[in-house]
Amino acid sequence: MESSRSRRRNSPARRSQFRHRNFFYFLFGFALFGSTVLIPQMLQGLYGYTATDAGLVLGPGAMVIVVLAPVIVKILPKVGVKPLIFTG
């Protein structure tokens, strides 16, 4: 059984990295890019979707962003950032 000290030395990420905003931005961008690329590939490979159909699967999510972006821009100065992040 490994001690916690040896696990910490061998871990791919240090705790200090999680204190920096840029690291969180990197993780968010990585997840966003990964989902945009990997979901259509999974649909094509596992479920037999055509390239067009797999791309169209991402359409509803994009439409939600297009519709909600102007609404959020108007709400943001009145409410603030923290309540919007809390509600998702």
C-alpha positions, 0 to 999 in steps of 0.5 A: 500500500502506498503512502499518501506522500508517495502518491502526492509525488507521483500524481500528475497534478499538484494541488497548487495548480488548482488555485490558479484560474488559468488551470481551470480555464484550461480544464474547461476548454479541454472538456468543451473541445473534447465533447465537441469532437468526441461526441460526434465520433462516438456516434459515428463509430458506435451507433453508425450515424452519418457525419451529418447526423452526428454533427446535427446532434450538437445543434440543439445545444448550440441553439440553447446557447444562441438563445440564452446568450443575449438574456444572460448579458442583460441579467448579468449586470443586475444580478452578478456573476455568483448567482448565475454560476450557482444556478448553472 
